[in-house]
Amino acid sequence: MHKTLNLDELIAAKQREKEEVEGGSDQKTEELYDLLIPPGTIVSIIYDIVEEFDLEPVNRKVFVGVANSEEREILALRGPLDKVQAAEKFLNEEMNAWLESR
């Protein structure tokens, strides 16, 4: 039976994987970049991006100057620049395809 994770469970699972991999190794530090996921993005697209591009889901506080000009916690996908750029392209293509199907 296949279990679908909610976003919090997905973030926790990826964090555990990262800790297991980094456990006792002395890996060189690489620069990581964040792909900010717009609120309202379809969850299945987020799952596909995380799995396909092996990005780490994290929560990030950003300033939102819309209604009350406040900070808001949003989802970001973190990884190396090349993977984040490919994921951004994939996200745009998938969201456009979803909008056109409506």
Phi, psi and omega per residue, in radians:
M1 nan 2.344 -3.101
H2 -1.581 2.257 3.128
K3 -1.849 2.268 3.092
T4 -1.602 2.258 3.132
L5 -1.539 2.554 2.965
N6 -1.468 3.036 -3.035
L7 -1.084 -0.672 3.127
D8 -1.112 -0.716 3.111
E9 -1.162 -0.664 3.102
L10 -1.103 -0.775 3.114
I11 -1.070 -0.788 -3.132
A12 -1.120 -0.714 3.139
A13 -1.121 -0.767 3.132
K14 -1.156 -0.625 3.105
Q15 -1.134 -0.715 3.096
R16 -1.098 -0.764 3.106
E17 -1.029 -0.766 -3.129
K18 -1.092 -0.763 -3.138
E19 -1.132 -0.657 3.116
E20 -1.140 -0.748 -3.125
V21 -1.185 -0.735 -3.085
E22 -1.437 -0.181 -3.085
G23 -0.367 -1.388 -3.074
G24 -2.084 0.220 -3.076
S25 -1.571 2.652 3.071
D26 -1.819 1.286 3.139
Q27 -1.430 2.612 3.076
K28 -1.239 2.574 -3.131
T29 -1.389 2.241 3.094
E30 -1.943 2.692 3.113
E31 -1.263 2.347 3.132
L32 -2.004 2.569 -3.117
Y33 -2.184 2.713 -3.134
D34 -1.949 2.363 2.978
L35 -1.803 1.930 -3.140
L36 -1.337 2.260 -3.120
I37 -1.668 2.091 -3.124
P38 -1.097 2.421 3.056
P39 -0.985 2.428 -3.126
G40 1.658 -0.035 3.098
T41 -1.148 2.456 -3.108
I42 -1.116 2.232 -3.036
V43 -1.054 -0.670 -3.117
S44 -1.108 -0.561 3.087
I45 -1.197 -0.703 3.107
I46 -1.074 -0.802 3.103
Y47 -1.015 -0.793 -3.137
D48 -1.044 -0.738 -3.131
I49 -1.128 -0.815 -3.122
V50 -1.023 -0.807 -3.100
E51 -1.274 -0.774 -3.055
E52 -1.238 -0.660 -3.059
F53 -1.827 0.029 3.105
D54 0.923 0.884 3.111
L55 -1.723 2.694 -3.121
E56 -1.685 2.096 3.074
P57 -1.325 2.283 3.123
V58 -2.401 2.727 3.022
N59 -1.647 2.417 -3.126
R60 -2.375 2.415 3.079
K61 -1.567 2.261 3.101
V62 -2.328 2.680 3.101
F63 -1.357 2.212 3.114
V64 -2.039 1.934 -3.097
G65 -1.641 0.772 -3.110
V66 -1.624 -1.550 -3.021
A67 -1.423 -1.188 -3.045
N68 -1.803 0.185 -3.126
S69 0.845 1.168 -3.080
E70 -2.302 2.958 3.031
E71 -1.420 2.539 3.140
R72 -2.419 2.482 3.111
E73 -1.514 2.172 3.110
I74 -2.249 2.894 -3.138
L75 -1.430 2.381 3.033
A76 -2.285 2.610 3.063
L77 -1.944 2.135 -2.988
R78 -1.895 2.417 3.095
G79 -3.136 -3.038 3.106
P80 -1.133 2.707 -3.043
L81 -0.952 -0.798 -3.085
D82 -1.106 -0.682 3.125
K83 -1.234 -0.682 3.136
V84 -1.147 -0.714 3.112
Q85 -1.138 -0.718 3.104
A86 -1.149 -0.685 3.121
A87 -1.153 -0.663 3.113
E88 -1.107 -0.746 3.100
K89 -1.089 -0.784 3.119
F90 -1.057 -0.787 3.133
L91 -1.024 -0.826 3.134
N92 -1.077 -0.760 3.139
E93 -1.121 -0.767 -3.120
E94 -1.176 -0.721 3.129
M95 -1.164 -0.702 3.094
N96 -1.114 -0.738 3.112
A97 -1.095 -0.722 3.121
W98 -1.120 -0.756 3.130
L99 -1.120 -0.681 3.137
E100 -1.207 -0.447 3.140
S101 -1.378 -0.167 -3.121
R102 -1.431 nan nan
